[in-house]
């Protein structure tokens, strides 16, 4: 997750509907980032996975997760 979506705090002065919409937008951004990261991970070969400390099985497990799961 990018630092921008991970650390953004909602201002307390926002009306409830605005807070809900901003929270929804942030959730969608996190989901999209997970989806993109998992698609990129799926394209890596065994040599690169080894370099980043992942086994092919662990990478496959991560790739198979739905976008809404952390």
HUPEKA-V900728 format. One record per residue. OMEGA is omega in degrees with one decimal (none if undefined). NEAR is the number of other C-alpha atoms within 10 Angstrom. Layout:
OMEGA_NEAR ; OMEGA_NEAR
This chain:
-178.9_14 ; -179.9_9 ; -177.4_7 ; -179.3_9 ; -177.2_14 ; -171.0_10 ; -177.9_9 ; 177.3_10 ; -179.8_9 ; 177.7_12 ; -177.5_8 ; -175.2_8 ; 179.7_8 ; 174.2_11 ; -176.3_9 ; -179.3_10 ; 178.1_9 ; 178.4_12 ; 179.7_15 ; -179.3_13 ; 177.4_11 ; 178.5_14 ; 177.3_15 ; 177.9_12 ; 178.1_13 ; 177.7_16 ; 178.9_14 ; 178.4_14 ; 177.4_15 ; 179.8_19 ; -179.1_18 ; 178.9_15 ; 176.5_16 ; -179.7_21 ; -179.9_17 ; -179.7_13 ; -179.1_15 ; 175.4_19 ; 178.3_14 ; 178.9_11 ; -179.2_16 ; -178.1_16 ; -178.1_10 ; 177.9_13 ; -175.3_10 ; 180.0_13 ; 179.5_12 ; 177.6_14 ; 178.0_16 ; 179.3_12 ; -179.4_9 ; 173.7_9 ; 178.0_11 ; 170.8_14 ; 176.3_15 ; 179.0_17 ; 179.8_9 ; 177.5_11 ; 178.7_17 ; 178.2_14 ; 179.7_10 ; -178.7_18 ; -177.1_19 ; 178.0_11 ; 173.5_13 ; -174.2_12 ; -176.0_17 ; 178.6_12 ; 179.7_8 ; none_10
